[in-house]
Amino acid sequence: MISSKMRIAFVSLMLLLAPSQAVNSAENMESSQDTQDMLHAGIHAKFMKNTKFKNNVQPVAAPLFSFSVLSDTHIIASDTESQLLLSRALADHHALRPNSKLLVMNGDLTNGSEADYRSLQTLLSSQPHAPVHATMGNHDYYGVWRTPEGGMDTSKMNPAWSSKQAVALFDRLWGYDKPYHELIVEGYRFLFLSGEAYRDVNASYAEDAFLSPEQLAWLRERLTNAGTADAGKPVFVFLHQPLPQTLDGTDRELGVIQHQELRALLDAHPNVIFFSGHTHWNLETTQQVKQLKFLAASSASIREVWSSQNEPETMAISQSLVVDVYKDRVVIMRREHSRKRWIEPSIAKGYDVN
């Protein structure tokens, strides 16, 4: 029996020696077509230390548990298209993983009104899905642009709405004490972060996430605890906005006001997998998973996928992630819901867990 350390070292060596070739796995032999798929996807194995790209063939051993990550649903009470796309994605996720432990909705859930949230909750209650945990995105503050007639006008702010009210609405409807929280699933730590203020507080915040000193201290404490109590296990961290200069498309804006502080925290914990959304960039044609000191991964968008030209593509594309957790690895699978197909290859990140 090959140990986890030996297997991970072998995979790392193979990636360094032959980054353009598929990696031989103990569970699945890659074909030449897989290699073409990997190149077509624009994801280069040489960046992925201890990380394998493989077809989405079901392994013999079942995962410990699974969860889904989706973002940018942009549910608006009057927009039937956004509701249809989310309904389709929920049905696809449930068919793929009916026993999934968690459905993460990673920001830009709505356009910030209570009517939008009610539409989202009605949709969620109408079909089966895993338990939902959510973060706030910039669009969830958009009540600040709402006119008295119920429309949107981004040229002037609504004096009857504020960031504080937006956070209170989010917390009340999801049952949270704060817009950030922790969840333990099967002994694994999930940390959900949210931007806490919008342009009404400071115009320079733009569409970026503002993380308070309290939230950063909270995150530091929990990452430290994870490193002590769960050494070797992955830690799953969620924030709508990505860190700048990481994934494709993250050089267009700052993303996170306190990006230096957040980056330093995550860099100190290499077992973190950091999930984001926001850019909407296509999982298939741009690099949306990257090995840094931690692993960064985007879930693209349910409502509208964008190209590498930073422009919307056809509304027919709707993408998100399915994640399978094993004792020694995490497998991230990318899904296109409109055609119910996997985006090859999947990404396997190895861990040395005793």
N, C-alpha and C positions, 0 to 999 in steps of 0.2 A: 504494500500500500504506500503510495507516494504521499509524503506529508504536505500540509498546506504551504509551508515555507518553501519546500523544494519545488512544488508546482508553480507557485507564484514567481520564483526566481527563474524557472525555465521559461515561463511565458514572457517575462520581461526580456530575457536574452533573445528569444525569438523575435520579439518586436523590434529590438535594436538591430539585429542582423538582417531582418527581412521585413521592413515596414510596409512594403507594397504587396506582401503575400498574406494569405489567410493564415490564422494560427491554428495549429492542430490542437484540438481539445480532447480530453478523455471521454467526453460525451458526444462530440459531434465533429466529423471530418468536413472541413470547408471545401467547397468546390471552386473551380476557376471562375464560375459565374458569381460566387460570393465575393471574390476579390474585385471583380468589375463593379459589383454593387457598392462595395466599400469605397472605391475610388469615385464612383458616380455620386455618392452621398457627400463627398468633399470632407470626409473625416479621416485624419491621418493617424495611423496607429503609433507613429513615432512620438506623438505627444502624450500617449496614454500609458504611463508607467503602471505596471500591474493591472492593466486593463485589456480585455479581449473583445474583439468584435466577432459576432457569430450570428448564424441564422436563427430565426425564432422557432426552431424545432423544439417541441416540448421535451425536456430532459426526463430521464427515467425517474429520478428522485423528485418528489414534489417539494416546492418551496416551503419554508416555515410559515410564511404568509405573504400576501400580495396587497398592494395598494395602488391607487390611481392618482395621477396629478394632472389637473387641467387648469387653465387660466383664461382670462380675457373672454368671458362669456358675454359680457356687455348686455345683460338682460334689461330691456326697456319695456315698460308695460304695454306700450303701443306698437312694439316691433315684433311681429310674429316670426320673422326670419331668425332672430336671435334665439327665440324660444324653441323653434324647430331644430336648430343646430344643436342646442344643448340637449334636447330630448333624444335626438339621434345618438349623440355621444354617450349619454347615460345608458341607453339601451345596449350599445355596443360594449361598453365596459362591463355591464352586468352579464351579458352573454359570454364574454371572455373569462371573467373571474367572478362567478356568482357568489363565492365565499370570501370575496375581498374584505379586508379589515377596515379599509379607510378610503374615502374619496376626498382628496385635497382640492379645494377651490382656491387657487393662489392669486387672488386679487383681480380687480376690474370685474367684479361680479355684476355690477349694475351701472346706472348713470346717476346714482346717488339719492334717488327719491325713495320714500317709503313705499310708494306704489310699485316701483321697480322691484324692491325687495320682496313685496308681497307676491308679485308675479313669479319671482324666482322660487319662493317657498311653495307656492301652489304647484308649480311644475315639479319640484322635487317630491312633493307628497303624492304625485299622480303616478309614479312608476318606481320600481324597486331600485335600490342603490345601496352602497355601503354607507356607514356613518360618515357624515360630512364634517370637516373642519376647514375653516376659512381664514384668509388674510385680507386686509384692505389694500386696494390699489388706488391709483390717482383718480380714476373715474368714479370711485365710490365717494369722492368729495365733490362731485359735479353739481350737487344741489346749490353750490355757491354761484352757479351760472344760470340757474333756473329763473325764468321770468314769472311775474304774477299770473300770466295766462297759462303757464305750464310748459312753455317752450324753452329753448336754450339760446342764450346770448352771451358769447364769450368776450364781448367788448366791455362789459360792466358786471360787477359782482352784485349778487342778491344781498341786500342789507339785512334780510330776515333769516339768513343762514350763515353758518360758520363751521370751521373745522371741528370745534368742540361738539357741535350738534351732530356732525357727520359721524364722529367717533362714538358718540352716545347712541345713535341710531344703530350702527353696526353692532355694538356690544349688546344692546337690548334685544335685537332680533335674533342674534346667535346665542345669547345667554352667556356672554363672556363678562368678566370683571374689567378686563383691559383688552386693547386691540392686539395684544401678544399673549401667548400662552404655551403651555407644555402639555404633551400627551405621551404616555408610555403604552406601547403596543407590543405585546409578546416579549417584554423585556427590552425593547428598543426605544430610543428617545427621539421624539419628534418635537421640534421647536418652531413655532409659528410667529413670525415677525410682521409688523405692519408700520408703514409710514403714519406718523401721528399728527401731521399738520399740512396745510395746503397754502395756497397763495394769499389767502386772506390774512394769514399770520405774518408771512414774509413773501413779498413778490418774487424774490430771488429763488424761492424753493421750486418754482415752475412745476414740472410734473415729477419731480424727484421725491424720494422717500426721506422724510425727516425722522431720525431715530433719536429719541430723548436720551440723556445720560442715564436715566433710570432703566430704560429698555436695554441699553448696551451693558449696564452693570448686571442686569438680570441674565442676559445672554452669557456674559463672561462666567458668572457663577455656575450656570447649568452646563456649560462646556467643560469647565473645570471638574465638576461633579462627574460628568460622563467619562472624562479621562481617568478618573480615579476608580469609579465603580464599574465601568463598562469598558475597560481597556481592550482594544482590539475590535470592538463592535462599531459599525457605522453609526453616525448620528445624522439625522435628516433635518435640515434647516430650510425653511421656506420664507421667501420675501418676494413680493410682486416684482419690484424693480431689480435688475441685475447690477452687479458691480461693474464699473466702467473698465474698458480695455480688457475684457475677458473673452466672452463669446462674440461671434460675428454679430455686428449691429450694435454693439455696446460702446462704440466710439462716437455715437451721435449726440449723446447728452450725458450728464453727470450720473444719473440713475439714483444714487444714494448720496445725500448731503454729507453724511459722516462716513464716506466710503473708505477713508484711510483707517479709521478706527475699526470698522467692520472687517476690512480685509486683514488687518493684523490679528484680530480674534480668530478668524477662520484659518489663516495661515498657521496658527499655533496648534491647530487641531486637524491633522491630515486625514482623519477618519470621517470628516464632515462631507456629506453630499449636499450641495447648496442648490436648491431648485428656485428658478425664477420664471417670469413671463415677460409681459410689457412690450417687448420689441415686436412681437408677432412674427418674427422671422421664421421662414420655412425650415422644418426639421430635416427635410430631404435634400435640399439644395444648398444649405449653408451649415457652417459648423456650430452646432448648438449643444455639444457636449465637449468639455475640455478638461484635461487633467492639469490643475495648477498644483499648489501645495495641498489643496483639497480638490474635490471633483465638482465642477460646475455644470449644471444642466438646465436647459430651457424647455418649457412645455409648449412653446409656440402660442397658438390661439385656437379657441373654439369658434369664435365669431368671424374672424377675418385673418387670413394668413398673408404675410407680406414677403416680398422678394428681396434679394440682395441689393436691389436698387432702392430699397426702403419705400416701396410702393405696394399698395394692396394688389393681391392676385385675385383670381376668380373666387367668388363666394362659395364655390362647390368644395373648396378645400377646408377641412376642419381637422385639427391635429391635437394630440395630447400624449400622455405617457402612461404605460403600465409598468409597475415595478415589482419584481419578484425578489424576495429576501431569502437567501439560504444561509446556512451557518458560516460558510467560508467565502461568500460572494453576494453581490447585489447585481441583478440583471435588469437593465433599463431597456424597455422596448417602446418603440415609437409607433404610434398608430395614426392612420388617416381614416377618419370615420365615415366620410361620405361614400367611399368605395369599400369600406370595411377591409382594409388591407394593412399589413405590416410594412413599415419602412425599414428595409434591410440596410445594414446588419444591426442586430441588437448590440448592446454594450454591457460587458461583464466586468465588474470591478471586484478584484479579489481582496480578501481580508484574512489576517492571521488571527483567528479566534480559537482559543482553547476549548 
